[in-house]
């Protein structure tokens, strides 16, 4: 579970929470396995539209019941144009 706070160029904040599936029904991790790392990408806002031009800021926090969140190495955001 992630909480992402987005701040627009004008300072407007919006907060969204996402529950991302990282394991299948058998407990196996979902994603592209590497040596000892699994990359997992999740599409969370396929119809996202930015209302303002400029720089947006994001704060990503995990909201899992366990802290620290063991085995998670990094989290990031990919922003891509709609094709």
C-alpha angles and dihedrals in degrees: 000000000000134000114206121191114198121197116195124215089264092052099257110149127209125181125204132178122210131192106207122194109229100165133046126229091277093053096255117141116252119226142053111321120219127176096305099335131084119207112209124184124191127191105221106164110025093168098043114150124189112221096192134050116231142054120336122198125212131196114194120198131172115230098192119139091241121071124215095039101223121217095015107121103177144344127207145165127244115200112194135175117252111253 
